[in-house]
């Protein structure tokens, strides 16, 4: 939102820029939707991004569990075909 920051990170400059644009877009969207003050806006943005992360993490866990089940079922099916 018009601020430049210097970050020390192992990420590529391209990745840092992508993340910065994403965060900036989220802040702008929240600013328009909530009319939050400049002091509250970063907190709301952090909360919303954390919420997205938690949801994505839960979805990832479910998908990994489903994949493990399918992999095991496929393995069991192949073993059954061998006998």
ABEGO torsion letter per residue (X at the ends): XGBBBBBBBABBAAAAAAAAAAAAAAAAAAAAAAGBBAAAAAAAAAAAAAAAAAAAAAAAAAAAAAAAAAAAAAAAAAAAAAX
